[in-house]
Amino acid sequence: MYQKQGIIPQKRHVVFRKKDNTLYHEELMGTEGFSGTSSLAYHLYPPTMVKSLGEPYSIKPEAGLEESLKALSFTGYDVQPENDYLESRKIFFFNDDLIIGIAAPSASMEEYFFKNADSDEMLFIHKGSGQCKTMYGTVDFEYGDYLIIPRGTVYQLKFNTKENKILYIESHSPIRTPKRYRNEFGQMLEHSPFCERDFKMPHTLETHDEKGEFKTLIKKRGIIYPYIYETHPFDLVGWDGYCYPYGFSIFNFEPITGRIHMPPPVHQQFEARNFVVCSFVPRLFDYHPDAIPAPYHHSNIDSDEILYYVDGDFMSRNNIKAGQFTLHPAGIPHGPHPGAIERSIGKKDTKEFAVMIDPFNPVKISKEALKYEVKDYYKSWIQEPSALTKEFFSTQYSEKK
């Protein structure tokens, strides 16, 4: 969606002067050269004034498992808090298309700004609230919000809370809404599970006319490069275009339902190169009189399936906690846990919240993630039925007899 804030000239790339007759400095911000979405930003000062450079350092993940054909689970919520935002980010899964991790920052970013020069970022706020400050303005966030931050965007996170839990994705390609939800003009279609009104746009453009030393940590190919700029990075007087950070609440996703069980693509929220992101939210179950609301067994042949459990009653899984990951790798089938199918029959709705990430290329599991592994998760489909399940079978049999 086209957005505009502050003051801008009538035409692109023309003379645009301040009151003292000096020029504003125009910058094109895009994520795919000159053919993708972009914005034009107007700075008080050139955005190129570097005073000094620090020593680069690596934050590349180490693989604990390069390849695996085993269903795995990890307790992501157990990641311990750290004051520093970047240091709190712990990578769990990665491949050539994306990085998936958990961050647990306990303090706002006060000493530096951050820019990811490689990747669009998706921050899902599992716990906490605050503001994402950028040169485009502020995007407020709270529990349940996705923040989408285009690559190259300098930002600071200001937290209102001490305890914060964030599921994050670094996408090496632009993160977009699914094309099938939009018409040829980009407008959301009537059957889309969300519309333009649901997005949280940047607001309150603040122009910082400040000189000094402004530390910006820039990530490029797994290396952090410390830069010291002479001017504040948020010195815009105006901007317009299609490239900017925004938010979206999972609570605003309107689920698509049917008489019989609908496949996972109806839950899709975002897409990028070689992966998709889905939102599972409370919804009415299937309403065919003989419908089985639990998902059918299915083979992961084309993609890994990573589920991050947010809140509520996780209908198809047993003994799952909030903040837990499950990884069902491409190549083998998976499905509901023992008893889940029977439990679902006759139920009217589900109360679960979860974020699903399906990478179409296998992910590596980091050494960090293995610290939080749930042992023998792959055996969880052979557990004996619970007493409740046995009672259910017995009752059903007696009634039919």
HELIX and SHEET records of a PDB file:
HELIX    1   1 GLY A   76  ASP A   78  5                                   3    
HELIX    2   2 TYR A   85  SER A   88  1                                   4    
HELIX    3   3 LYS A  179  TYR A  181  5                                   3    
HELIX    4   4 GLU A  196  ASP A  198  5                                   3    
HELIX    5   5 ILE A  250  ASN A  252  5                                   3    
HELIX    6   6 PRO A  264  HIS A  267  5                                   4    
HELIX    7   7 ALA A  340  SER A  344  1                                   5    
HELIX    8   8 LYS A  367  LEU A  370  1                                   4    
HELIX    9   9 TYR A  377  LYS A  379  5                                   3    
HELIX   10  10 ALA A  387  LYS A  400  1                                  14    
SHEET    1   A 4 GLN A   3  GLY A   6  0                                        
SHEET    2   A 4 LEU A 236  GLY A 241 -1                                        
SHEET    3   A 4 SER A  38  HIS A  43 -1                                        
SHEET    4   A 4 HIS A  25  GLY A  30 -1                                        
SHEET    1   B 3 VAL A  50  LEU A  53  0                                        
SHEET    2   B 3 ILE A 223  THR A 231 -1                                        
SHEET    3   B 3 TYR A  57  SER A  58 -1                                        
SHEET    1   C 7 VAL A  50  LEU A  53  0                                        
SHEET    2   C 7 ILE A 223  THR A 231 -1                                        
SHEET    3   C 7 LYS A 211  LYS A 220 -1                                        
SHEET    4   C 7 PHE A 113  ASN A 116  1                                        
SHEET    5   C 7 VAL A 154  PHE A 159 -1                                        
SHEET    6   C 7 GLY A 130  THR A 134 -1                                        
SHEET    7   C 7 GLY A 137  PHE A 141 -1                                        
SHEET    1   D 9 ALA A  63  LEU A  65  0                                        
SHEET    2   D 9 LYS A 364  SER A 366 -1                                        
SHEET    3   D 9 LYS A  90  PHE A  94 -1                                        
SHEET    4   D 9 LEU A  98  ALA A 103 -1                                        
SHEET    5   D 9 LYS A 165  SER A 171 -1                                        
SHEET    6   D 9 ASP A 120  LYS A 127 -1                                        
SHEET    7   D 9 ASP A 145  ILE A 149 -1                                        
SHEET    8   D 9 TYR A 246  SER A 249 -1                                        
SHEET    9   D 9 PHE A 199  LYS A 200 -1                                        
SHEET    1   E 6 LEU A  72  THR A  75  0                                        
SHEET    2   E 6 GLN A 324  HIS A 328 -1                                        
SHEET    3   E 6 GLU A 305  ASP A 311 -1                                        
SHEET    4   E 6 PHE A 353  PRO A 359 -1                                        
SHEET    5   E 6 PHE A 275  PHE A 280 -1                                        
SHEET    6   E 6 GLN A 268  ALA A 272 -1                                        
SHEET    1   F 2 ARG A 283  LEU A 284  0                                        
SHEET    2   F 2 ASP A 349  THR A 350 -1                                        
SHEET    1   G 2 HIS A 298  SER A 299  0                                        
SHEET    2   G 2 PRO A 333  HIS A 334 -1                                        
END                                                                             
